[in-house]
Amino acid sequence: METYHDKKLPNESEQYRVQRNNLLQEEINLRTQVERVSAIRRKLPLGGIIREDYEFDMLDANGGILKVRLSELFGNKKSLIIYSFMYGPEAQNPCSMCTSIIDALNGNATDIEQNVSIVVVAKSPIKRISEFAKQRNWHKVKLASSQYNLYNIDYYGEDEQDNQWPICNVFVKRENEIYHSYATELLHVKTEEGMNARHVDFMWPLYNYLDITP
């Protein structure tokens, strides 16, 4: 039996350790693959220049509506992450899975914003989004409405039938231009039988926790 370390847990069996070591090798392989894919992702060439400097609705500190351009969402950062929240104006309730993801984003927004800007965008009116945000105690992550622009259509947050989709897009500023950098395109790929797209698992702790349980 190959030994990877000298740690053993109380009363574990030989069978457990053999199978745990087999799993450990798979985890090592997975870590290597994650690092490899991340390196490839970082080396992607610039994507397309944005079609327009989309104008979003946001709320100011007093609850008034602000018109904010995509270029302004960067703040003083060079990279901008936009998560498309499945909450269209005709939806009775927002997507429960998106809600879980944004719960996590809200908790990490302060740390994320040390390096990049991150914004959650939905098609509903901004005051409707804000009312739901209050129920979830989302007070750190930035929220914006794409109600009056084509951002969702252009970057696959919705389709021509107004179906909403949970996709994450990354944009970068280079000199005086804004380029698309990356999208979670596993959303568009047919999944193997019994699998989920898992395209935004990196920002969603829920199933990462559940996946380590029996």
PyRosetta script that sets phi, psi and omega in degrees:
from pyrosetta import init, pose_from_sequence

init()
pose = pose_from_sequence("METYHDKKLPNESEQYRVQRNNLLQEEINLRTQVERVSAIRRKLPLGGIIREDYEFDMLDANGGILKVRLSELFGNKKSLIIYSFMYGPEAQNPCSMCTSIIDALNGNATDIEQNVSIVVVAKSPIKRISEFAKQRNWHKVKLASSQYNLYNIDYYGEDEQDNQWPICNVFVKRENEIYHSYATELLHVKTEEGMNARHVDFMWPLYNYLDITP")
pose.set_psi(1, 127.7)
pose.set_omega(1, 178.9)
pose.set_phi(2, -71.5)
pose.set_psi(2, 136.6)
pose.set_omega(2, -179.5)
pose.set_phi(3, -109.5)
pose.set_psi(3, 127.4)
pose.set_omega(3, -178.4)
pose.set_phi(4, -100.1)
pose.set_psi(4, -26.4)
pose.set_omega(4, 179.1)
pose.set_phi(5, -160.0)
pose.set_psi(5, 175.0)
pose.set_omega(5, -175.8)
pose.set_phi(6, -103.9)
pose.set_psi(6, 16.1)
pose.set_omega(6, -178.2)
pose.set_phi(7, -90.8)
pose.set_psi(7, 133.7)
pose.set_omega(7, 174.1)
pose.set_phi(8, -133.8)
pose.set_psi(8, 148.5)
pose.set_omega(8, -178.6)
pose.set_phi(9, -94.9)
pose.set_psi(9, 155.7)
pose.set_omega(9, -177.4)
pose.set_phi(10, -54.7)
pose.set_psi(10, 128.2)
pose.set_omega(10, 172.4)
pose.set_phi(11, 62.3)
pose.set_psi(11, 19.8)
pose.set_omega(11, 178.3)
pose.set_phi(12, -71.6)
pose.set_psi(12, 148.7)
pose.set_omega(12, -179.2)
pose.set_phi(13, -89.0)
pose.set_psi(13, 164.7)
pose.set_omega(13, 176.0)
pose.set_phi(14, -62.8)
pose.set_psi(14, -38.6)
pose.set_omega(14, 178.8)
pose.set_phi(15, -61.7)
pose.set_psi(15, -42.2)
pose.set_omega(15, 178.8)
pose.set_phi(16, -60.5)
pose.set_psi(16, -47.0)
pose.set_omega(16, -175.8)
pose.set_phi(17, -65.8)
pose.set_psi(17, -37.9)
pose.set_omega(17, 177.5)
pose.set_phi(18, -61.0)
pose.set_psi(18, -49.8)
pose.set_omega(18, -177.6)
pose.set_phi(19, -70.7)
pose.set_psi(19, -32.4)
pose.set_omega(19, 177.7)
pose.set_phi(20, -67.1)
pose.set_psi(20, -37.4)
pose.set_omega(20, 176.7)
pose.set_phi(21, -65.8)
pose.set_psi(21, -37.5)
pose.set_omega(21, 175.5)
pose.set_phi(22, -61.0)
pose.set_psi(22, -43.3)
pose.set_omega(22, 178.0)
pose.set_phi(23, -65.9)
pose.set_psi(23, -38.9)
pose.set_omega(23, -179.5)
pose.set_phi(24, -60.1)
pose.set_psi(24, -39.5)
pose.set_omega(24, 177.6)
pose.set_phi(25, -63.2)
pose.set_psi(25, -39.7)
pose.set_omega(25, 177.0)
pose.set_phi(26, -64.7)
pose.set_psi(26, -37.3)
pose.set_omega(26, 178.3)
pose.set_phi(27, -67.5)
pose.set_psi(27, -37.2)
pose.set_omega(27, 175.2)
pose.set_phi(28, -63.0)
pose.set_psi(28, -44.2)
pose.set_omega(28, 178.3)
pose.set_phi(29, -61.7)
pose.set_psi(29, -41.4)
pose.set_omega(29, 179.9)
pose.set_phi(30, -64.3)
pose.set_psi(30, -43.3)
pose.set_omega(30, 178.1)
pose.set_phi(31, -58.8)
pose.set_psi(31, -43.8)
pose.set_omega(31, 178.6)
pose.set_phi(32, -61.0)
pose.set_psi(32, -42.3)
pose.set_omega(32, -180.0)
pose.set_phi(33, -66.9)
pose.set_psi(33, -41.1)
pose.set_omega(33, 178.0)
pose.set_phi(34, -59.9)
pose.set_psi(34, -44.9)
pose.set_omega(34, 179.1)
pose.set_phi(35, -64.8)
pose.set_psi(35, -39.4)
pose.set_omega(35, -179.7)
pose.set_phi(36, -64.9)
pose.set_psi(36, -45.9)
pose.set_omega(36, -179.9)
pose.set_phi(37, -64.6)
pose.set_psi(37, -40.2)
pose.set_omega(37, 179.2)
pose.set_phi(38, -61.7)
pose.set_psi(38, -39.8)
pose.set_omega(38, 179.1)
pose.set_phi(39, -65.8)
pose.set_psi(39, -41.0)
pose.set_omega(39, 177.4)
pose.set_phi(40, -64.0)
pose.set_psi(40, -42.2)
pose.set_omega(40, 179.7)
pose.set_phi(41, -60.5)
pose.set_psi(41, -42.7)
pose.set_omega(41, -179.2)
pose.set_phi(42, -64.7)
pose.set_psi(42, -25.0)
pose.set_omega(42, -177.2)
pose.set_phi(43, -93.2)
pose.set_psi(43, 5.0)
pose.set_omega(43, 177.1)
pose.set_phi(44, -56.7)
pose.set_psi(44, 140.7)
pose.set_omega(44, 172.3)
pose.set_phi(45, -68.2)
pose.set_psi(45, 167.0)
pose.set_omega(45, 177.7)
pose.set_phi(46, -60.9)
pose.set_psi(46, 140.3)
pose.set_omega(46, 173.7)
pose.set_phi(47, -81.2)
pose.set_psi(47, -159.3)
pose.set_omega(47, -177.2)
pose.set_phi(48, -75.7)
pose.set_psi(48, 149.6)
pose.set_omega(48, 172.2)
pose.set_phi(49, -66.7)
pose.set_psi(49, 140.5)
pose.set_omega(49, -179.4)
pose.set_phi(50, -60.8)
pose.set_psi(50, 145.3)
pose.set_omega(50, -178.1)
pose.set_phi(51, -65.3)
pose.set_psi(51, -37.0)
pose.set_omega(51, -179.6)
pose.set_phi(52, -154.6)
pose.set_psi(52, 162.6)
pose.set_omega(52, 177.2)
pose.set_phi(53, -86.5)
pose.set_psi(53, 82.1)
pose.set_omega(53, -171.9)
pose.set_phi(54, -51.1)
pose.set_psi(54, 140.8)
pose.set_omega(54, 178.2)
pose.set_phi(55, -104.2)
pose.set_psi(55, 123.3)
pose.set_omega(55, -179.0)
pose.set_phi(56, -111.0)
pose.set_psi(56, 158.9)
pose.set_omega(56, 170.7)
pose.set_phi(57, -96.1)
pose.set_psi(57, 133.5)
pose.set_omega(57, 172.2)
pose.set_phi(58, -135.1)
pose.set_psi(58, 169.6)
pose.set_omega(58, 178.7)
pose.set_phi(59, -107.1)
pose.set_psi(59, 141.0)
pose.set_omega(59, 173.7)
pose.set_phi(60, -85.7)
pose.set_psi(60, -177.6)
pose.set_omega(60, -175.3)
pose.set_phi(61, -62.9)
pose.set_psi(61, -22.2)
pose.set_omega(61, -178.9)
pose.set_phi(62, -99.7)
pose.set_psi(62, 7.0)
pose.set_omega(62, 179.1)
pose.set_phi(63, 87.1)
pose.set_psi(63, 6.2)
pose.set_omega(63, 176.7)
pose.set_phi(64, -81.3)
pose.set_psi(64, 155.6)
pose.set_omega(64, -176.8)
pose.set_phi(65, -86.3)
pose.set_psi(65, 128.1)
pose.set_omega(65, 176.3)
pose.set_phi(66, -108.9)
pose.set_psi(66, 141.4)
pose.set_omega(66, 171.7)
pose.set_phi(67, -95.3)
pose.set_psi(67, 117.7)
pose.set_omega(67, -173.4)
pose.set_phi(68, -127.1)
pose.set_psi(68, 128.3)
pose.set_omega(68, 178.8)
pose.set_phi(69, -79.4)
pose.set_psi(69, 155.0)
pose.set_omega(69, 177.8)
pose.set_phi(70, -56.4)
pose.set_psi(70, -39.6)
pose.set_omega(70, 179.5)
pose.set_phi(71, -59.8)
pose.set_psi(71, -29.8)
pose.set_omega(71, -179.9)
pose.set_phi(72, -79.1)
pose.set_psi(72, -21.0)
pose.set_omega(72, -179.9)
pose.set_phi(73, -67.0)
pose.set_psi(73, -19.9)
pose.set_omega(73, 178.5)
pose.set_phi(74, -66.8)
pose.set_psi(74, -27.7)
pose.set_omega(74, -171.4)
pose.set_phi(75, 60.3)
pose.set_psi(75, -128.6)
pose.set_omega(75, 178.1)
pose.set_phi(76, -100.7)
pose.set_psi(76, 16.7)
pose.set_omega(76, -178.7)
pose.set_phi(77, -98.6)
pose.set_psi(77, 161.4)
pose.set_omega(77, 179.2)
pose.set_phi(78, -97.4)
pose.set_psi(78, -13.2)
pose.set_omega(78, 179.8)
pose.set_phi(79, -125.2)
pose.set_psi(79, 144.6)
pose.set_omega(79, -178.6)
pose.set_phi(80, -132.1)
pose.set_psi(80, 124.9)
pose.set_omega(80, 174.6)
pose.set_phi(81, -103.8)
pose.set_psi(81, 129.1)
pose.set_omega(81, 176.0)
pose.set_phi(82, -121.5)
pose.set_psi(82, 121.7)
pose.set_omega(82, 174.6)
pose.set_phi(83, -101.3)
pose.set_psi(83, 127.0)
pose.set_omega(83, 179.6)
pose.set_phi(84, -87.5)
pose.set_psi(84, 114.5)
pose.set_omega(84, -176.1)
pose.set_phi(85, -89.6)
pose.set_psi(85, 124.5)
pose.set_omega(85, -178.5)
pose.set_phi(86, -76.8)
pose.set_psi(86, 84.7)
pose.set_omega(86, -179.9)
pose.set_phi(87, -150.4)
pose.set_psi(87, 76.8)
pose.set_omega(87, -179.9)
pose.set_phi(88, -77.9)
pose.set_psi(88, 163.6)
pose.set_omega(88, -177.2)
pose.set_phi(89, -63.4)
pose.set_psi(89, -22.5)
pose.set_omega(89, 179.9)
pose.set_phi(90, -93.8)
pose.set_psi(90, -7.2)
pose.set_omega(90, -178.1)
pose.set_phi(91, -74.4)
pose.set_psi(91, 130.9)
pose.set_omega(91, 178.1)
pose.set_phi(92, -66.5)
pose.set_psi(92, -39.1)
pose.set_omega(92, 179.4)
pose.set_phi(93, -137.2)
pose.set_psi(93, 152.6)
pose.set_omega(93, 175.7)
pose.set_phi(94, -71.9)
pose.set_psi(94, 161.7)
pose.set_omega(94, 177.7)
pose.set_phi(95, -60.4)
pose.set_psi(95, 129.1)
pose.set_omega(95, -178.7)
pose.set_phi(96, -69.7)
pose.set_psi(96, -33.3)
pose.set_omega(96, 178.9)
pose.set_phi(97, -70.2)
pose.set_psi(97, -43.5)
pose.set_omega(97, 174.7)
pose.set_phi(98, -58.1)
pose.set_psi(98, -40.8)
pose.set_omega(98, -180.0)
pose.set_phi(99, -58.9)
pose.set_psi(99, -43.0)
pose.set_omega(99, 177.9)
pose.set_phi(100, -63.3)
pose.set_psi(100, -41.6)
pose.set_omega(100, 178.7)
pose.set_phi(101, -62.1)
pose.set_psi(101, -44.5)
pose.set_omega(101, -177.2)
pose.set_phi(102, -71.7)
pose.set_psi(102, -29.6)
pose.set_omega(102, 171.3)
pose.set_phi(103, -53.4)
pose.set_psi(103, -45.5)
pose.set_omega(103, -179.5)
pose.set_phi(104, -69.5)
pose.set_psi(104, -42.7)
pose.set_omega(104, 179.1)
pose.set_phi(105, -60.0)
pose.set_psi(105, -41.5)
pose.set_omega(105, 179.9)
pose.set_phi(106, -60.6)
pose.set_psi(106, -40.7)
pose.set_omega(106, -179.7)
pose.set_phi(107, -67.4)
pose.set_psi(107, -26.4)
pose.set_omega(107, -176.7)
pose.set_phi(108, -106.5)
pose.set_psi(108, -1.3)
pose.set_omega(108, -172.1)
pose.set_phi(109, -57.5)
pose.set_psi(109, -42.3)
pose.set_omega(109, -178.5)
pose.set_phi(110, -59.9)
pose.set_psi(110, -42.7)
pose.set_omega(110, 179.7)
pose.set_phi(111, -71.2)
pose.set_psi(111, -42.2)
pose.set_omega(111, 179.3)
pose.set_phi(112, -59.9)
pose.set_psi(112, -42.0)
pose.set_omega(112, -175.3)
pose.set_phi(113, -69.5)
pose.set_psi(113, -7.3)
pose.set_omega(113, 173.4)
pose.set_phi(114, -67.5)
pose.set_psi(114, -24.4)
pose.set_omega(114, -175.6)
pose.set_phi(115, -118.0)
pose.set_psi(115, -38.0)
pose.set_omega(115, -177.6)
pose.set_phi(116, -139.2)
pose.set_psi(116, 163.0)
pose.set_omega(116, 174.1)
pose.set_phi(117, -91.6)
pose.set_psi(117, 142.3)
pose.set_omega(117, 178.5)
pose.set_phi(118, -135.7)
pose.set_psi(118, 135.7)
pose.set_omega(118, -176.6)
pose.set_phi(119, -138.6)
pose.set_psi(119, 139.8)
pose.set_omega(119, 173.2)
pose.set_phi(120, -100.3)
pose.set_psi(120, 127.2)
pose.set_omega(120, -176.1)
pose.set_phi(121, -119.8)
pose.set_psi(121, 134.2)
pose.set_omega(121, 174.9)
pose.set_phi(122, -134.9)
pose.set_psi(122, 161.1)
pose.set_omega(122, -176.2)
pose.set_phi(123, -82.2)
pose.set_psi(123, -19.1)
pose.set_omega(123, -179.8)
pose.set_phi(124, -65.2)
pose.set_psi(124, 160.6)
pose.set_omega(124, 173.9)
pose.set_phi(125, -57.8)
pose.set_psi(125, 146.9)
pose.set_omega(125, -173.5)
pose.set_phi(126, -61.4)
pose.set_psi(126, -34.2)
pose.set_omega(126, -179.4)
pose.set_phi(127, -70.8)
pose.set_psi(127, -31.3)
pose.set_omega(127, 175.5)
pose.set_phi(128, -68.2)
pose.set_psi(128, -42.6)
pose.set_omega(128, 176.6)
pose.set_phi(129, -60.6)
pose.set_psi(129, -43.6)
pose.set_omega(129, -177.7)
pose.set_phi(130, -63.9)
pose.set_psi(130, -38.3)
pose.set_omega(130, 179.5)
pose.set_phi(131, -63.4)
pose.set_psi(131, -41.6)
pose.set_omega(131, 177.6)
pose.set_phi(132, -68.3)
pose.set_psi(132, -38.5)
pose.set_omega(132, 179.7)
pose.set_phi(133, -58.9)
pose.set_psi(133, -37.4)
pose.set_omega(133, 178.7)
pose.set_phi(134, -63.4)
pose.set_psi(134, -38.5)
pose.set_omega(134, 178.7)
pose.set_phi(135, -63.3)
pose.set_psi(135, -33.2)
pose.set_omega(135, -178.1)
pose.set_phi(136, -93.5)
pose.set_psi(136, -2.2)
pose.set_omega(136, -178.3)
pose.set_phi(137, 62.1)
pose.set_psi(137, 38.8)
pose.set_omega(137, 174.8)
pose.set_phi(138, -83.6)
pose.set_psi(138, 101.0)
pose.set_omega(138, -177.2)
pose.set_phi(139, -123.7)
pose.set_psi(139, 1.8)
pose.set_omega(139, -179.7)
pose.set_phi(140, -112.2)
pose.set_psi(140, -41.3)
pose.set_omega(140, -177.8)
pose.set_phi(141, -75.9)
pose.set_psi(141, 140.7)
pose.set_omega(141, -179.6)
pose.set_phi(142, -79.3)
pose.set_psi(142, 139.7)
pose.set_omega(142, -177.6)
pose.set_phi(143, -122.9)
pose.set_psi(143, 141.5)
pose.set_omega(143, 179.7)
pose.set_phi(144, -144.1)
pose.set_psi(144, 154.4)
pose.set_omega(144, 177.9)
pose.set_phi(145, -108.9)
pose.set_psi(145, 134.5)
pose.set_omega(145, 175.4)
pose.set_phi(146, -103.2)
pose.set_psi(146, 26.5)
pose.set_omega(146, -175.1)
pose.set_phi(147, -55.8)
pose.set_psi(147, -35.5)
pose.set_omega(147, -172.8)
pose.set_phi(148, -112.8)
pose.set_psi(148, 20.0)
pose.set_omega(148, 176.4)
pose.set_phi(149, -136.0)
pose.set_psi(149, 179.4)
pose.set_omega(149, -175.9)
pose.set_phi(150, -104.3)
pose.set_psi(150, 16.6)
pose.set_omega(150, -177.9)
pose.set_phi(151, -55.7)
pose.set_psi(151, -49.0)
pose.set_omega(151, -176.6)
pose.set_phi(152, -58.8)
pose.set_psi(152, -41.3)
pose.set_omega(152, 179.7)
pose.set_phi(153, -68.1)
pose.set_psi(153, -46.6)
pose.set_omega(153, -176.1)
pose.set_phi(154, -64.8)
pose.set_psi(154, -35.1)
pose.set_omega(154, -174.7)
pose.set_phi(155, -115.9)
pose.set_psi(155, 26.2)
pose.set_omega(155, 167.0)
pose.set_phi(156, 62.6)
pose.set_psi(156, 32.9)
pose.set_omega(156, 168.6)
pose.set_phi(157, -83.4)
pose.set_psi(157, -10.4)
pose.set_omega(157, 173.5)
pose.set_phi(158, -159.4)
pose.set_psi(158, 167.9)
pose.set_omega(158, 177.3)
pose.set_phi(159, -115.3)
pose.set_psi(159, -176.2)
pose.set_omega(159, -175.5)
pose.set_phi(160, -66.8)
pose.set_psi(160, -16.5)
pose.set_omega(160, 176.8)
pose.set_phi(161, -94.3)
pose.set_psi(161, 13.2)
pose.set_omega(161, 179.4)
pose.set_phi(162, 68.8)
pose.set_psi(162, 13.2)
pose.set_omega(162, 172.3)
pose.set_phi(163, -69.3)
pose.set_psi(163, 135.4)
pose.set_omega(163, -178.9)
pose.set_phi(164, -92.8)
pose.set_psi(164, 145.7)
pose.set_omega(164, -178.0)
pose.set_phi(165, -133.4)
pose.set_psi(165, 142.1)
pose.set_omega(165, -176.4)
pose.set_phi(166, -92.0)
pose.set_psi(166, 85.4)
pose.set_omega(166, -177.8)
pose.set_phi(167, -116.7)
pose.set_psi(167, 152.2)
pose.set_omega(167, 177.9)
pose.set_phi(168, -114.4)
pose.set_psi(168, 128.9)
pose.set_omega(168, 178.9)
pose.set_phi(169, -121.1)
pose.set_psi(169, 148.4)
pose.set_omega(169, 177.8)
pose.set_phi(170, -121.9)
pose.set_psi(170, 135.4)
pose.set_omega(170, 177.5)
pose.set_phi(171, -124.1)
pose.set_psi(171, 152.1)
pose.set_omega(171, 179.3)
pose.set_phi(172, -132.9)
pose.set_psi(172, 149.3)
pose.set_omega(172, 173.8)
pose.set_phi(173, -98.9)
pose.set_psi(173, 128.6)
pose.set_omega(173, 174.6)
pose.set_phi(174, -132.7)
pose.set_psi(174, 111.3)
pose.set_omega(174, -174.6)
pose.set_phi(175, 56.3)
pose.set_psi(175, -117.0)
pose.set_omega(175, -176.0)
pose.set_phi(176, -104.7)
pose.set_psi(176, 14.2)
pose.set_omega(176, -177.7)
pose.set_phi(177, -120.4)
pose.set_psi(177, 155.0)
pose.set_omega(177, 174.9)
pose.set_phi(178, -116.0)
pose.set_psi(178, 126.7)
pose.set_omega(178, -178.0)
pose.set_phi(179, -116.9)
pose.set_psi(179, 147.3)
pose.set_omega(179, 166.6)
pose.set_phi(180, -73.3)
pose.set_psi(180, 140.6)
pose.set_omega(180, -176.8)
pose.set_phi(181, -115.1)
pose.set_psi(181, -44.2)
pose.set_omega(181, -172.2)
pose.set_phi(182, -159.4)
pose.set_psi(182, 146.0)
pose.set_omega(182, 171.9)
pose.set_phi(183, -137.0)
pose.set_psi(183, 153.4)
pose.set_omega(183, 179.8)
pose.set_phi(184, -81.4)
pose.set_psi(184, 75.8)
pose.set_omega(184, -171.1)
pose.set_phi(185, -74.7)
pose.set_psi(185, -5.6)
pose.set_omega(185, 171.9)
pose.set_phi(186, -58.7)
pose.set_psi(186, -21.1)
pose.set_omega(186, 175.3)
pose.set_phi(187, -57.6)
pose.set_psi(187, -33.4)
pose.set_omega(187, -174.5)
pose.set_phi(188, -88.5)
pose.set_psi(188, -8.8)
pose.set_omega(188, -172.9)
pose.set_phi(189, -95.0)
pose.set_psi(189, 137.2)
pose.set_omega(189, 176.8)
pose.set_phi(190, -61.7)
pose.set_psi(190, 132.2)
pose.set_omega(190, -178.0)
pose.set_phi(191, -91.7)
pose.set_psi(191, 155.4)
pose.set_omega(191, 175.2)
pose.set_phi(192, -66.2)
pose.set_psi(192, 157.0)
pose.set_omega(192, -177.4)
pose.set_phi(193, -56.2)
pose.set_psi(193, 131.2)
pose.set_omega(193, 177.4)
pose.set_phi(194, 83.4)
pose.set_psi(194, 2.9)
pose.set_omega(194, -177.6)
pose.set_phi(195, -109.4)
pose.set_psi(195, 159.4)
pose.set_omega(195, 173.1)
pose.set_phi(196, -103.5)
pose.set_psi(196, 160.8)
pose.set_omega(196, -179.9)
pose.set_phi(197, -59.3)
pose.set_psi(197, -37.0)
pose.set_omega(197, 177.7)
pose.set_phi(198, 52.6)
pose.set_psi(198, 29.9)
pose.set_omega(198, -173.8)
pose.set_phi(199, -75.7)
pose.set_psi(199, -19.4)
pose.set_omega(199, 178.0)
pose.set_phi(200, -118.2)
pose.set_psi(200, 24.7)
pose.set_omega(200, 179.2)
pose.set_phi(201, -59.2)
pose.set_psi(201, -30.1)
pose.set_omega(201, -177.7)
pose.set_phi(202, -62.9)
pose.set_psi(202, -23.0)
pose.set_omega(202, -179.9)
pose.set_phi(203, -109.6)
pose.set_psi(203, 10.6)
pose.set_omega(203, -173.3)
pose.set_phi(204, -126.5)
pose.set_psi(204, 97.1)
pose.set_omega(204, -177.2)
pose.set_phi(205, -64.7)
pose.set_psi(205, -25.5)
pose.set_omega(205, -170.7)
pose.set_phi(206, -48.9)
pose.set_psi(206, -60.4)
pose.set_omega(206, -175.5)
pose.set_phi(207, -76.8)
pose.set_psi(207, -21.0)
pose.set_omega(207, 173.0)
pose.set_phi(208, -64.1)
pose.set_psi(208, -37.0)
pose.set_omega(208, 175.0)
pose.set_phi(209, -69.9)
pose.set_psi(209, -49.2)
pose.set_omega(209, -176.6)
pose.set_phi(210, -63.1)
pose.set_psi(210, -30.7)
pose.set_omega(210, -178.3)
pose.set_phi(211, -67.9)
pose.set_psi(211, -16.0)
pose.set_omega(211, 178.4)
pose.set_phi(212, -94.3)
pose.set_psi(212, 4.9)
pose.set_omega(212, 178.5)
pose.set_phi(213, -105.3)
pose.set_psi(213, 158.1)
pose.set_omega(213, 178.9)
pose.set_phi(214, -64.4)
pose.dump_pdb("model.pdb")
